[in-house]
Amino acid sequence: MSNAVSATRWLAVGSLLGLIVLGVAWELWLAPLRPGGTLLALKVLPLCIPLAGILRNRMYTYRWVSLVVWLYFIEGVVRAWKADAATTACALAEVALCLCLFAACAMHVRLRLAKAPA
């Protein structure tokens, strides 16, 4: 595996783990909708499903994660629009992680397909 493919794989893993950790921390401690946290922290459960596929380097997982991540991107943009400073910071971090994850998945698929035998 080339260095670029490996780098995109680890960027995808890191940004996916970052989204999971941020989602839980955001809804339970950093800026929950209600004091003490909410069940909205469960929004990260769908992100846990592709983690195994990405760690196993499955091409199919990279493809569908690059589509699913846009739901979290939309949430980040909407919640950053009019919110307090803590929520805005969490939302912008979510947007940045989503963009990193999408770029990593797209580049990973592109690089692996370019290296695949014809």
N, C-alpha and C positions, 0 to 999 in steps of 0.2 A: 504494500500500500504506500502510495506516495505521501510526502510530507503535507501537501495541500489537502489531500483527502483526509488524512489523519487530523489535521488542524480543524477542518470543517466539522468532523465528527465530534471532536472534543468541545468545540464551540457550541454545537447543538446540545450536547449533554449538559454543559455548564449553564447555558441559558434556560434549558428546560428545568433543571434543578433550581435555578434562580427563581423562575416563575412559581414553582411549587412552594419554595420557602417564603418568597415575598407574599404570595396569596394567603398563606396561613398566618404569617406574622401581621399582615395588614389587617385582616378581619378579626384577629384575636387580641392584638396588643398595640400595634402602631397607630391605627386610625379606624377603629371599628365603628360601624353605624350606630351601635348602642354601647354604652359602657359595659365592660365585662366580655365583650365579643359577641359574635352572632354565628349562626349556622351557615352564614354565607361563606365561611372558611371551607366548606365542602365543595366549593367551586373548583378546587384544585384536583379533586378526584379524577376527572377526565384526563388531566395531565399526567397522572401516575400510570395510566394504561400504556402509553407509547414509550415510557422510559425503558422498559425491558427490551422492546424492539430496537430502539436506538442503541442501547448498550450492546445488543447482539448484531448491530450493523445491518439491519434488514432494510433494503431499499424501499419496500412498500411503506414502511413506517415513516421514513423521511418524507415520502410523497404526501401522505394524508395529514401528517403533523403540520406541513407547510400550509395546509388549508384550514385546519382547526384553529391554528394560532391566531387567525384573524378575528375570531370571536373574542379572545382576550384583548386583542389590540383595540377593538371597538369599545369594550368595557373601560379600558384605560383612558381612551380619548373622552368618552362621555363623562366619566367620573372626575376627570381633570378639569372639565369645562368650568364648573361653578362649584367649588368646594373650599374647605379650609386648607391651610398650608400643608398639614400632614397628609391629608388625603390626596392633594395635588401632587405632592412629592412621590407618594406610593404609586399613583396612577401614571405619572411620567416614567417612573422606573419600570412599570409594567409595559408601557409602550416601547421603551428602549429594549427590554428583554425580548419582547415579541418580534421586533425588527431584527434583532440579532439571531433569534431562532429561525425566522423565515429565511434570512440570507444564508445562514449556515446550511439549512436543509436544501435550499435551492442549489447552492454551489456544490454541496456534497453529491447530489443526484447528477448534476451536470458533469462534474469531474469523473464520477464513476462510470457514467455512460460513455464519456469520451475515451476512457481507458479500456472499455469492454471490447472483446474481440468481435469483429464484424461478421 
